[in-house]
Every structure is written in C-alpha cells, then in structure tokens.
Amino acid sequence: MSSPDRVLGPVALPGPAPQLPDRIALVLRDRILSGELRPGTFLRMDRIAAELGVSHTPVREALQSLRAEDMVHAVPRRGFVVAELTRDDVADLFEVQADLTGRLAARAACRMSPADLDDLRTLAGRVRDLAGSTPEDAVPAELEPLVSAEHRLHAEINRVASSRKLAWLVGRSAHYLPAHFYTGSPAWRAGALRSHTELLDALGAADPEAARSAMRRHVLDGRDLLLAHLDAIGMWSGPPT
C-alpha cells in the first residue's frame, strides 16, 4: 500500500438521499467499483471533505460505513485505504443482483394489472427519452435524472411483485453497483432499451420465466460492460503509480 494519496476532483453529490453520509458513501463506492479509486489507494478525510464541500463528520461516517462493508480499511495515523477487490468480487455483486431482481420480475409477471403495465411503459418511455438526450460525456450530476428514472422503473416492478423483504435485499445489493458508470455508457443505454422492451413484453404476457430471464440479462449486461472496462484499465494490477 505504497500508493500516493488520491485527489477525487470536483463532484456533485447525487440525490435525493436521506442522509449526507449516505450520499458521500455512494460517491466513493461508485468510484471504487468503477476503478477510479483502486485497491491500495489512500483516502484522506480532509481532502474528501474539501473536494465535496462538506465537514469532516459526514465524511468520517461515510468511511466508517464503507469500512463495515469491507470496501475500505482503516490504517492508523494514515486514514482509510481502498480494500482489495477482485474480478470475482465484482462479478458476484452483479450475479446476486441479477438473481434477486429476476425473482421479483417473475413474481411481478404473475401480479401485473393493465394499469400497472401502463405505468411501467410510461416510466420506460422516460428512461428512453433521457437515454437519448443525456450527453455521452455527462458528469455524474448530469446523469442523475437517468439514474433516477431507471431506479423508478425497477422500483415499480418491485412494488408490483409485492415481496417487501426481497425488494429490501435488492435495494441493499444495488448499493454496490456503480449506476453512474453504466448509465454513462452508450452501449448500456442501447442495451437497456432493448432489455426494457423484452421485459415489458414478458410482463404483459404474464410470463414469469421470460420476465426473469429478461431481467437477468439486463443486469448482467451492466456486469459485462463494467468488467470489460476494469480489464482495460488494468484494475487487477493494483493502484496506478
């Protein structure tokens, strides 16, 4: 762990979120999982606080939260360092999300009303419009409407599934997927629109297995794009020098 301290650079904190430490943790988690902050990189509270325009207290709480998730480790008198993250770790996170969301989609297919389907088509249309109008080089703050629209679409499917505990688990596991990375990808946007069409067709046909498969493919498309990116930047060779 001999890498130099890493400066995050200016960033807009995405919202809405219930607590500021959660929002800071989201920013750092996204950057870790997208390879911008690699294993072995030191994170100093004073620099993070200055760059995000917040006090030390919420940064400390965010880092402690990430420590509990095994995303960072505390180093005495030096602050926090990004924890080891393997290729299998990243793949596993997406596999878990694909399994959970696939189950919810299958259940939603059995409970979908015409009004529910109309609402989903409206939400999918919102994602389509934003995917087409958001610049390819958008910064995280500019991606936020697209991230939020995609989240609302999935949240509505989860609501129809009427499986509160399973939906809660999906929400927790979604914290570990860098949404601002893949929503910024033109390849993900094109694939997502195709996946949404397949998913809505399966839901409209009340076909649980087709809905499960469409949702799994949708999530795993994000996995494939992220792993290809991490491979390309040499993520597994350690922190940049």
C-alpha positions as CSV (number, residue, x, y, z in Angstrom):
1,M,0.0,0.0,0.0
2,S,2.6,2.5,-1.1
3,S,0.4,4.4,-3.5
4,P,0.2,8.2,-3.2
5,D,-2.8,9.9,-1.9
6,R,-5.6,10.3,-4.5
7,V,-7.4,13.5,-5.2
8,L,-11.0,12.9,-6.1
9,G,-11.6,16.1,-8.1
10,P,-14.8,18.2,-8.2
11,V,-18.0,16.2,-8.0
12,A,-21.7,16.9,-7.4
13,L,-23.3,14.8,-4.7
14,P,-26.2,12.9,-6.2
15,G,-29.6,13.0,-4.5
16,P,-32.0,12.6,-3.2
17,A,-30.8,10.5,-0.2
18,P,-31.9,10.5,3.4
19,Q,-28.5,11.4,5.0
20,L,-25.4,13.2,3.8
21,P,-23.0,10.4,4.9
22,D,-25.0,8.0,2.7
23,R,-24.6,10.3,-0.3
24,I,-20.9,10.6,0.3
25,A,-20.6,6.9,0.6
26,L,-22.4,6.5,-2.7
27,V,-19.9,8.8,-4.5
28,L,-16.9,6.9,-3.0
29,R,-18.5,3.4,-3.6
30,D,-19.2,4.3,-7.2
31,R,-15.6,5.4,-7.7
32,I,-14.2,2.3,-6.1
33,L,-16.3,-0.1,-8.1
34,S,-15.7,1.7,-11.4
35,G,-12.0,1.6,-10.8
36,E,-11.4,5.3,-10.4
37,L,-10.2,4.6,-6.8
38,R,-8.3,1.3,-6.9
39,P,-7.4,-1.1,-4.1
40,G,-4.5,0.3,-2.1
41,T,-5.4,4.0,-2.7
42,F,-5.4,6.1,0.4
43,L,-8.5,8.3,1.1
44,R,-7.9,11.2,3.5
45,M,-10.9,12.8,5.2
46,D,-9.7,16.3,4.9
47,R,-9.2,16.1,1.1
48,I,-12.6,14.4,0.6
49,A,-14.3,17.0,2.8
50,A,-12.7,19.9,0.9
51,E,-13.5,18.5,-2.5
52,L,-17.1,17.6,-1.7
53,G,-17.7,20.9,0.2
54,V,-18.7,19.2,3.5
55,S,-17.4,18.9,7.0
56,H,-15.2,16.1,8.3
57,T,-18.0,14.5,10.3
58,P,-20.2,13.1,7.5
59,V,-17.0,12.0,5.6
60,R,-15.9,10.1,8.7
61,E,-19.3,8.5,9.0
62,A,-19.3,7.6,5.3
63,L,-15.9,6.0,5.5
64,Q,-16.9,4.0,8.6
65,S,-19.9,2.8,6.7
66,L,-17.7,1.7,3.8
67,R,-15.4,0.0,6.3
68,A,-18.3,-2.0,7.6
69,E,-19.0,-3.1,4.0
70,D,-15.3,-4.1,3.6
71,M,-14.9,-1.5,0.9
72,V,-12.1,0.3,2.8
73,H,-9.8,-0.4,5.7
74,A,-8.6,1.9,8.4
75,V,-4.9,2.5,8.7
76,P,-3.6,4.0,12.0
77,R,-2.4,7.6,11.6
78,R,-2.9,7.5,7.8
79,G,-6.7,7.4,7.3
80,F,-8.5,4.9,5.1
81,V,-7.4,2.8,2.2
82,V,-9.4,1.1,-0.5
83,A,-9.8,-2.6,0.2
84,E,-8.9,-5.4,-2.1
85,L,-11.5,-6.0,-4.8
86,T,-11.1,-9.0,-7.2
87,R,-12.7,-9.6,-10.5
88,D,-14.8,-12.4,-9.0
89,D,-16.0,-9.9,-6.3
90,V,-17.4,-7.6,-8.9
91,A,-19.0,-10.4,-10.9
92,D,-20.6,-11.8,-7.7
93,L,-22.2,-8.5,-6.9
94,F,-24.0,-8.4,-10.2
95,E,-24.9,-12.1,-10.0
96,V,-26.6,-11.6,-6.7
97,Q,-28.5,-8.6,-8.1
98,A,-29.5,-10.5,-11.2
99,D,-30.9,-13.4,-9.2
100,L,-32.8,-11.1,-6.8
101,T,-34.3,-8.8,-9.5
102,G,-35.1,-11.8,-11.6
103,R,-37.2,-13.3,-8.8
104,L,-39.0,-10.1,-8.4
105,A,-39.7,-9.7,-12.1
106,A,-41.1,-13.3,-12.2
107,R,-43.4,-12.5,-9.3
108,A,-44.5,-9.2,-10.9
109,A,-45.4,-11.0,-14.1
110,C,-48.0,-13.0,-12.1
111,R,-49.5,-9.9,-10.5
112,M,-49.3,-7.3,-13.2
113,S,-52.6,-5.4,-13.9
114,P,-53.2,-3.4,-17.2
115,A,-52.8,-0.2,-15.2
116,D,-49.5,-1.4,-13.7
117,L,-48.3,-2.2,-17.2
118,D,-49.3,1.2,-18.5
119,D,-47.4,2.9,-15.6
120,L,-44.3,0.8,-16.5
121,R,-44.5,1.8,-20.1
122,T,-44.6,5.4,-19.1
123,L,-41.6,5.0,-16.9
124,A,-39.7,3.1,-19.6
125,G,-40.5,5.9,-22.0
126,R,-39.0,8.4,-19.6
127,V,-35.8,6.3,-19.5
128,R,-35.7,6.1,-23.3
129,D,-36.1,9.9,-23.6
130,L,-33.3,10.6,-21.1
131,A,-31.0,8.0,-22.6
132,G,-31.3,9.8,-25.9
133,S,-30.9,13.3,-24.6
134,T,-28.2,12.8,-21.9
135,P,-24.7,13.6,-23.4
136,E,-22.3,10.7,-23.7
137,D,-19.7,12.7,-21.8
138,A,-22.1,13.6,-19.0
139,V,-20.7,14.2,-15.5
140,P,-22.4,12.4,-12.5
141,A,-24.7,15.3,-11.8
142,E,-26.0,15.3,-15.4
143,L,-26.6,11.5,-15.3
144,E,-28.7,11.8,-12.1
145,P,-32.1,12.1,-14.0
146,L,-31.3,9.0,-16.0
147,V,-30.2,7.1,-12.9
148,S,-33.3,8.1,-11.0
149,A,-35.6,7.2,-13.9
150,E,-34.0,3.7,-14.2
151,H,-34.4,3.3,-10.5
152,R,-38.1,4.3,-10.6
153,L,-38.8,1.8,-13.3
154,H,-37.2,-1.0,-11.3
155,A,-38.9,0.2,-8.1
156,E,-42.3,0.0,-9.7
157,I,-41.6,-3.6,-10.8
158,N,-40.6,-4.4,-7.3
159,R,-43.8,-2.8,-5.9
160,V,-46.0,-4.9,-8.2
161,A,-44.1,-8.1,-7.1
162,S,-45.4,-7.4,-3.5
163,S,-42.3,-9.0,-1.9
164,R,-41.2,-6.4,0.6
165,K,-38.2,-8.3,2.1
166,L,-36.9,-9.4,-1.3
167,A,-37.2,-5.8,-2.6
168,W,-35.3,-4.6,0.5
169,L,-32.5,-7.0,-0.3
170,V,-32.4,-5.8,-3.9
171,G,-32.1,-2.2,-2.6
172,R,-29.2,-3.1,-0.4
173,S,-27.3,-5.0,-3.1
174,A,-27.9,-2.2,-5.6
175,H,-25.7,0.0,-3.4
176,Y,-22.7,-2.0,-4.8
177,L,-23.4,-1.4,-8.4
178,P,-21.9,1.8,-9.9
179,A,-25.0,3.2,-11.6
180,H,-23.3,6.4,-12.8
181,F,-20.7,4.3,-14.6
182,Y,-23.0,2.2,-16.7
183,T,-25.7,4.8,-17.3
184,G,-23.0,6.9,-18.8
185,S,-22.2,4.2,-21.4
186,P,-23.8,4.4,-24.8
187,A,-23.6,0.6,-25.1
188,W,-25.5,0.2,-21.8
189,R,-28.2,2.7,-22.9
190,A,-28.8,0.9,-26.1
191,G,-28.9,-2.5,-24.4
192,A,-31.1,-1.2,-21.6
193,L,-33.8,0.0,-24.1
194,R,-33.8,-3.4,-25.7
195,S,-34.0,-5.1,-22.3
196,H,-36.9,-2.9,-21.2
197,T,-38.9,-3.8,-24.3
198,E,-38.3,-7.6,-23.7
199,L,-39.1,-7.2,-20.0
200,L,-42.3,-5.3,-20.6
201,D,-43.4,-7.7,-23.2
202,A,-42.8,-10.6,-20.8
203,L,-44.7,-8.8,-18.0
204,G,-47.6,-8.0,-20.3
205,A,-47.8,-11.7,-21.4
206,A,-47.8,-12.8,-17.7
207,D,-44.8,-15.0,-18.5
208,P,-42.7,-15.3,-15.3
209,E,-39.8,-17.2,-16.7
210,A,-39.4,-14.8,-19.7
211,A,-39.6,-11.9,-17.2
212,R,-36.9,-13.5,-15.0
213,S,-34.6,-14.1,-18.0
214,A,-35.1,-10.6,-19.4
215,M,-34.3,-9.0,-16.0
216,R,-31.2,-11.2,-15.5
217,R,-29.9,-10.3,-19.0
218,H,-30.5,-6.6,-18.2
219,V,-28.5,-6.7,-15.0
220,L,-25.7,-8.9,-16.4
221,D,-25.2,-6.5,-19.4
222,G,-24.0,-4.0,-16.8
223,R,-21.7,-6.6,-15.3
224,D,-20.1,-7.3,-18.7
225,L,-19.6,-3.7,-19.5
226,L,-18.0,-2.9,-16.2
227,L,-15.7,-6.0,-16.2
228,A,-14.5,-5.1,-19.8
229,H,-13.8,-1.5,-18.6
230,L,-11.9,-2.8,-15.5
231,D,-9.9,-5.2,-17.5
232,A,-9.0,-2.5,-20.0
233,I,-7.7,-0.1,-17.3
234,G,-5.6,-2.8,-15.6
235,M,-7.7,-2.8,-12.4
236,W,-6.4,-6.0,-11.1
237,S,-2.7,-4.9,-11.3
238,G,-3.0,-2.6,-8.3
239,P,-3.2,1.2,-7.8
240,P,-1.9,3.4,-10.5
241,T,1.6,4.8,-9.8
